[in-house]
Amino acid sequence: MNLSAPALERLREQLGRGLFARVAGPAGPRNRARIHGTPGPRWFGPERPVRRVHGDASMFIGGLSALLLQSLHPLAMAAVAAHSGYRGDPWGRLQRTSTFLAVTTFGTAADAEAAVARVRAVHEGVRGVTVDGQAYWAADPHLLGWVHVAEVDSFLRAHQLYGVRPLDAAGCDAYVADTARVAEALGVCDPPRDRAALDRRLAAYRPELRASREAREAARFLLLHPPLPWAVRPPYAVLAANALAVLPPWARELLGIPCPPVLERACVRPAGKLLTGGIRWAMSQPAVAAQPSTPVAS
């Protein structure tokens, strides 16, 4: 079926608005206007790598991969399972997270500081005890450090595989350094500032990681039972397969979901590139993304 240019543009607008609404929520257009339209100094200038990474469609894959990786720390996952409401309100949690990323990446310094203060206040009240009797506290700098390095590693891995302009080695280091600014503001002690330090920090956490019952339940929910209409399950399956492919091999082994390298190279990654290209196309129209095309409510 051949579509005329106006019909194609209407299709792109419809898809783009639908994606943006899912990720940014009802307040998305208002937040986008405030984030980009408010004058004032920013934490990151337009040339910084964090803007390139967080403004790319690869974040759809990187975000899901980050959730799977973060779930492998039993204390972090216990806090998420008990307090985040990811099952009852998964889209609300996604929208809050994407808005936080957008504000701290693209917004004014004043708005970024206010967003960090709100998150820190929430973290202060998230306390509990796991079924094994271990106490957790969301504001614990050690747990915050795990959440940070898992997120940064996942976003960067996804960008390097699926981003429209992957970073060179210096750009990767600069991206890690950019994210350290936000991490420190949130309470992370001495976050890594280059790719080598990020790798070392991830390795240091590995003895603490395992696939707890909560982690396996979260993986089943995210990968097999997402709250989506059946019509969009096939593209989501491609997204999920690529989110798994982005994970370090040891993380996939912990989750019990290996992916044969040949299948990954021949099928999974090409499908992921097509999917992210389609997302980028849908969200690049002026009506949806007058600013850089991004899934983080910017």
N, C-alpha and C positions, 0 to 999 in steps of 0.2 A: 504494500500500500504506500503510495507516494503522497506526502502531505505538502500542501502549499506552504509558502514561507509564513503567512499569517497564522495558519493552523499550527505549524511547528512552534512558532513563538508563543501561542496560547498554551500549547502542551508544556513547554518549558516553564512558563509562568506558573501554571497549575502545579507542576511537580515541585518547583522551587518553593512556592508558598507552603505547600504541604510539608516538605522537609523542614523548612524554617519554623513552622508552627509546632512541629513535634519536638524539635530541639530547643527552641527558645521560649515556647509557651505563649499564653495570651498577652503577656507584657512584652513580648519580643520586639515588636516595632518601636514601642516607646523606649525600651532599654537601648536598642540600637541607635536611635536618634540621640539619646543622652550620651552614650559612650563615645560616639564619633563627632557629635556636634557641639559638645561642651568645650569651650576654649580653656586652655591651661596646660601646664607642664605635664608630661607623661613619664612613667617609669621607663618606658622603652620608646626610642625614636623609630621612625619608619624604616630605617635601615637594619634594625636589629633582627637576628635570626629567629627569636621567639615569635615575632610577628609572622614570619614566613611559615613557620611550622604550625602555629595555632590557627593560622588563616587558611589552611589547606584542607581539601576534602579527605585527605588521609587520616585526619583526626577521627573520622567515624570508625575506622578500623583500630586506630591507636587507642581510642577511648575504651572500646570493648575489651581490647587486649589488656589494658591497664587494670580494669576491674577484675579480670581473671587472675592476673598476677598478684594484685594486692590481696586477694582472698586467701592466698597461701600462708599468710601470717595468721596463726590461730587467734591471737589477741585482737588484731585489727579486724578480722572477719567476725569475731564475736561481737565487737562494738557495732559493726555494720548490721549484723543480723538482728541485734536487739534494739537498735535505736534509729536506723536510717529509714525504715519503712520502704525498702526497695521493692518488696513484693506488692504491698498495698498501693504504693504511689510511685512506680518506677519512672514514669515520665516526669513527675514533679521533681524527683531527685536529679534526673538528667538535666532538666531545665535549670535547676539551681546551680549545678556544677558548671554547666556551659556558660551561664551568666557570670559566675565568678571568674572563670578563665578569660572571658571576653573583657570584663572590667579591668582585671589586673594586667592584661596584655595590651589593650588598646585604649582604655579609659584614662581619665585624668589621674594624677597622683592622689588628689584628695579623695576621689571615688574609690581608687584602689585601696587606700588606707582604710576607708570606711568598710569596704567589703571584707578585708582581712580582719578587722575588729569584730565584725558580726560572726565570722567563722570561728574565731578564737573564743568568743563568748559561748557559742554552741558547744565547742569541744570541751570547755571547762565542765559542763554538766553531764557529759557522757562518761559514766563510770559503771562498772559492774564486775561480775565474777563469772568466769566460764564454767562449764559443766565439770571441768577438771579442778575447779577451785582456784584458778589463777585470776588475780585481779587485773583489770585493765582500766585505762583512763585515756580518752581520746587526745588529751593535751600532752600526754607523755612525749617528750622530744624524741625518744627512741622510736616509738610507733609512728610519729609524724614523719620521722626520717625515712622509715620503710615506705610509707604511702607516697612520699615524694619521689624517692629513687625509682620505685616501680612505675610510677606515672611517667616520669621523664624518660626512662628507658623505653617504655612502650610507645610514647609519642614519637620519639626520635627514630626508633626502629621502623615504625609505620611510615614516617615521612621519607626515610631513605629508600624504602621499597616502593612506595606508591605516590609520593609527593611529585608535584609537577616540576619542581626545581630542587632536587636533593642537595644537601649541603656538602661542601668539601670538608676536609678534616678540621681546618681552622673554624669553619662555620659550626660544626658539631660541638667543638669545645666552647664556642661563644654561646651557643644555645643552652648548654648545661650551665654556663655562668649566668646567663639571663635568668633562668629559672631559680637559681640559688637566691636571688634577691627576694622573690616571693616566698620561698621556703623559709628564709630567715625571719621574714615578717610574721609568718605563721607560727614560729617557735622551734623550727628545726635548728639543731646545733651543728655548725660547721658543715653545711651541705656541700656536696662535690661541685667543683667548678670547671671540670673538663671531663672528657669522655673516659680517660683512663681512671680518674678518681671515681667516676660513676660506676664503672665496672668493678673496681675494688670494693666499693661500698655494697653493691649487690651481692658480691661473693661473701662478704662478711656476715650478711643476714642469712645466708643459706642454711646454716645449722638450725635456725629457728623455724624454718618453713616446713609445712606439711599440708596435705589435703585433709583438713578436718571435715567432719560431717557437714558443718555449715558451708564450707567451701564447695563441697561436692553438690550440695543442694543449690547453691548460687549458680554453679556452672550449668546444672541441668536447667534451671530457670532461664538463664541468659541464652543458652545455646539451643535448647529444645522446646521451651515453652514461653517464648516471648509474648507479651501482650500486644499482639499485632493481628490485623485482619489476614485471612488466608491469602488474599491476593498479593500481599507484599512479603509473604513468607519466603518465596524463592530468592529474591535479592537479599533478604536478611540472612538466608543460609549461606550465601556467598560471603557476606560480611563476616559472619561468625567463623567460617572456615579460614578466612584470612586473618582474623583476630587470633585464632589458634596458631596459625603459621608464623605470626610475628613473635609469639612467645619464645623465650629461650628453650632449647630442647629439654633441659632438666625440668623446667616448669611444666611442660606438656607431660613428661613422665610422671611427675607427682600427681597430676590430675588424671592420669591414666588414659590420655587421649593422644597417642602417637600419630604422627603423620609421615608416611613414607616420603623421603626426599624427591623421588622421581615424580610421584603424584603431585607433590607440592609445586615443583617447577613446571610440570607440563599442564596442569589444570588449575590449581588453586590460585597461584599468583597471576596468571593471565586473566582469570575471571575477576580477581580483585582489582586489577588495573582498569578493566572495562567498567567495573562498578564505580570506582572512584572518579573515573573520567565522566561517567554519566551524572554523578552527583555534582561534580564541578561545573558541568554544562548547565544543569538545572538551576544552580544557585548563582550563576554568574550574570544573570540578567539584571539590568539596572533597577527594575521594579522590586527585586528581592534583595539585592546586595549592591547598593550604591557604593559601599566601601568594599574592601577586599573580600572575595568569596570565602566564607568560613562557616563551619558548623557550630561555632561557639558563640552564637547569639550576638555576633558583632555586626 
